[in-house]
Amino acid sequence: MPEDLTPDLHGLRRRKMLAAIWIIGGVSELTALCILAVLHLLPYFPAAFGIILGLHLQQLAGVFHAPAFRTIGWSMALWSAGCLLLTSHLILMSTAGFLVLAAFLAVNLYFRKRPLA
């Protein structure tokens, strides 16, 4: 008879939280796209996507206990908000910011001492 029949409640809770975070993030991005399309403001979608993704990373930081996600999330959200306020080349600035932050996140995760999971 197996010795450990107790369910992994921490792992189950983590999977449920991840599913909820991904669903809420996807629905909010789709909602932003639909609203901006109806209002004929699609050039603002990259900045809106960056703000939503930055806030999405805040929640992932709590699930994975990874402060790097929190830093990247705030950076992405603030960069996107700054692109809305400070530039007329919105798509170019948002895309450049995403690429820089994605590279920073990839390097940060590559050199981590402990794995995420």
Summary of the structure (lengths in Angstrom):
residues: 117
radius of gyration: 17.5
end to end distance: 28.6
largest distance: 67.5
contacts: 302
relative contact order: 0.11
helix: 80%
strand: 0%
